[in-house]
Amino acid sequence: MKKNIIVAIIGLLSADVALAGGGNADADLAKGFAAPPKEARPWVYWLVLNGNLTKEGITADFEAMARVGIGGVIQLEVDQGVPKGKVDFAGPLWMELFSHACREAKRLGLEINMNNDAGWCGSGGPWITPELSMQKVVWRETVVEGGKEWQVSLPEPEAVRGYYHDIALLAMPQPAGNERIQNFGNKALFEPGHLPPNPAEYRTIPEASVIPRGKIINLAGKKKWDVPPGKWLVIRFGCTTTGKDNHPSPESGRGLECDKFSKEAIALHYRNLIGKLVERNKPLSGVGKALVSTHIDSWEVGSQNWTPRMPEEFKARRRYDLIPFLPAYAGYVIDSEEVTERFLWDLRQTVSDLIVGNYAAELRRLANKDGLRLSIEAYSWDNNVPVDETTYAGQADEPMAEFWAWPCGGFPRVYTANSCPGTTSAAHTYGRRIVNAEAFTSSDAEKWQSHPGSIKVLGDWAFCEGINRFVFHRYAAQPWTHVAPGMAMGPWGLHYERTQTWWEQSKAWHEYITRCQYLLQQGLFVADACYLQPEGSPRRFTEPPSAMSATDIRSGYNFDGCSPDVVMTRMKVENGRIVLPDGMSYRVLVLPETETMTLGLLRRIKELSDKGAVIIGGAKSPWKSPSLSEMGAGDAEVKKLAGELWPKIVTGKTAATLLSERGIPLDFKATAMLRYIHRAIGDTDVYFVANPEQSVVNALASFRVAGRMPELWLPETGRIEPVRVFTESNGCTHIPLRLEAAGSAFVVFTSGKVMDSARIVSVRCGGQELVKGSAADQPSIDPVMLETFRDGTYDVETADGKVRQEKVAGLPQQVALDGAWEVSFAPGRGAPAKVVMDKLVSWSEHSDAGVKYFSGSAVYRKGFGYSSMPPAELAGKARVYLDLGKVSVMAEVKLNGKYLGILWKAPYRVDVTDAIKSGENVLETKVVNLWVNRLIGDELLPEDSERNGDGTLKNWPQWLEEGKPNPAGRFTFTSWRLWKKGDPLQESGLLGPVTLNTSVRICPRVSTE
């Protein structure tokens, strides 16, 4: 019976709400939330497929994006399994079409972020010569007998693409045995991978297996050499290109990847594409215009470990000569395993420094000079980036992460989601306001099955990780205007194009995202702990288990990670807090558990400690440096400093344990597992709270804010509801919340204060307590909306101890809209124009094949008499709701000709109070399903194109290129078929039950002071 008493109706009330007591800042924030600026809109990856681009397609794509609330595009061009088109990348026609895209973007209020090359990785093109490409060390070796003269001659090592350049010719006593540095391919960055921090102790290698550094002879310039007695190993070291190109680009844009250690190489690369685009489109380029940014996508170019200036660059940073350690590239042990491993640590750190400074930072400088921003996906799906990813991401104006919605090759559902904590941490610690994410990327398992309601939970997870701009992956550029679903991007990405069945209805989903992103882009992230990642490269920040409450749910002491660079260059201490220049601050810095630490970093940490920073260290202090530069005296200083520091800092505790012991409550906690993120916007505290479950959750949520007015800001509608039921204790506000399945809301604490006479602590009816401010389980009521669907006398107790009664009588009972429905199907998709359904069933179960295989939109129409209007005494207080029950997958509602909006997820419920009338009514509901059924049905029809066995095209059919109708009578055309005849059909349409329900609020509006 309880479920009939009170039903949660979050976000669907139509009565106006006065903002509660906030100042101008609160009012401005609320205004922006209700109607967010274009800058807060989500973006899309706009993927041009292998030269298939038309002027008409660009216009149609951009107009469709603008209609549904897309704010901008990252433009890439790839070759992903479609026949070649007529437009060569960066050729004259392509340049003209790009200018057309800029003009259309400006007209429509869109922004363009142009990838800095063709393909989706790195920075390369036909203009990059081998000399300016990514390079690697190669070698050839031989053994010569001592005691005689040797004609200095050794064949060239490997020369990829015919390019080779000598580095050095070294001779050394031949080591006995085959002792090598373990995993030297990774450690010398031929095949990069994340490595643990360097240990303090190493194996003792037999002396005969070690090459003494002092006995290495440089044979440079010698034609003859009198070989000393014994056997001598001679190694010719050189460099060649890695041969990596900017895949998967169309042939016209393909070339070598530029040298990531060279400012000259990235400058030449920039001039040959982005520089030309800026020059050609100057009136449309720069801040506030059309072309606003350039982009580096995820690192998928392997590694490099050499550049022509490598010896000079290495010596400038590490203060010793690289050349005698060249044999370590080949895995040979120089002096000792420790010496060699420490050299390799220095090598990897130098590589990271060069990528950060000479590639990312230099590209940003070049872009900024032209008025453009730079975004970077500073990670790889396989941990294959030879860099400290957090520092690399920090060089971008807009760091960018990635998360997947559909699995790929056995990887988890949120494949690459581990890029999110590091990327958001980089944004927070380097002062970047926007954190992009390549969002909802998918494999070919997606197959047009996604829709906004199916991915919302994952999107809310990303918001709680700190992502505040989605860039949907992907929108395949559609060169045609007469076929659908049309172009697909091989096996990758959501099908997120204007040709989607639900594209026009996605506007409501995008409005939800835009409101969320607007608030999440304001102010500063609130975190208690900053976790210092270990020194060394390659490296990615990974949060410790103690920072999480459950899988994919952060604990109530939120956190960032940071790189050593942030500690060294950006941290200071103010009033006991660790503060960054852009305003971020933390209560505690947590050090990694490691035996080694560089002297400079340790000195800086001690300086922070001496100035009052709270620092947690490992149980054991570091006692050596990982760098060869500091071996010996530096190690002794590390041990001395650590010995002084460790007794002064906290050890053996987690951040959560320490903060709790010091009386600092969790920033957020709830009696159910909810996700959250907290941002401080001036004096306003904003929490986003999300239910990860596909069922209603009732929870008592606690927020580390007190003395201020809580409000519920609902991103689906832009409505703001004062929170009437809450308590305060120990500096926290406790609010009973009810979130629908996959539901979410912002809890905002403004500068206004509610009077005790208006704050409710209890609601009872018939002896049953329906609401209690300190209760967690509220199955009968939404404690914010306080609506009843049942007659009764309600005792409302306020915080000042007073009890008043609210009498509700004459509320109508639920009305079911049973019986027949008239259903009109959109033309051109194979269904009859109109059918009558005696009862609501899935289209896939209908006897008519045209309905059974239909994909698209259909309008359900029903006339009904309504005599259940609320009594006169409830006029202005009662609300009537239409509940559509189950819908597959989205619906638009009109009642008596009044448009009532788009319902894109469960519950499919809308307020119809202002549209319904006593007597005859007409309900029209447009429902859209997915493409799946029509794609399956078309497989029963004749062939219309030549296909490969995997469903891809051998060539573009002539009828398509001529703009003619499909000669086989198929209703769909796509560049890659993913469904087959006989595959199971999907539930579609309006399934109900459809009901009308009437409620009344039992409490008046809030008065504030």
Secondary structure, DSSP 8 states (H G I E B T S, - for coil): -GGGT----TT---S-----S--HHHHHHHHHHHS--GGGS-EEEEEEETT---HHHHHHHHHHHHHHT--EEEEEEE--SS---S--TTSHHHHHHHHHHHHHHHHHT-EEEEESSSSSSSSEETT--GGGB-EEEEEEEEEEESSSEEE--------GGG--EEEEEEEEE--STT---TTHHHHTTSS--------S------GGGSB-GGG-EE-TT-SEEE--SSEEEEEEEEEEE---B-TT--GGG--EEB-TT-HHHHHHHHHHTHHHHHHHTGGGBSTTSSEEEEEE----S----B-TTHHHHHHHHHSS-SGGGGGGGGT--BS-HHHHHHHHHHHHHHHHHHIIIIIIHHHHHHHHHTT-EEEEE---TTS--SSBHHHHHTTSSEEEEEEESS--TT--TTTTTTHHHHHHHHHHHTT-S--EEEEEE--TT-TT---HHHHHHHHHHHHHHT--EEEEEEEE----SS-SEE---TT-S---STTSTTTTTHHHHHHHHHHHHHHHTSSEE--SEEEE--SSSSB-----GGGEEETTEE-SS-EEEE-HHHHHHT-EEETTEEE-TTS-EESEEE----SB--HHHHHHHHHHHHTT--EEE-SS---B-SSGGGTTHHHHHHHHHHHHHGGGSEES--HHHHHHHTT---SEEESS--EEEEEEETTEEEEEEE--SSS-EEEEEEES--SSEEEEEETTTTEEEE--B-EEETTEEEEEEEE-TT-EEEEEEES--B-TTT-EEEEEETTEEEEETT-S--TT--TTT-EESS-EEEEEEETTS-EEEEEE------EE--S-EEEEE-TTSSS-SEEEESS---GGG-SSHHHHT--SEEEEEEEEEE-----GGGTTTEEEEEE-BEEESEEEEEETTEEEEEE-SSS-EEE-TTT--SEEEEEEEEEE--SHHHHHHHTTS---S-B-TTSBBSS--HHHHTT---TT--S-EESB----TT------EEEE--EEEEEEESS----B-
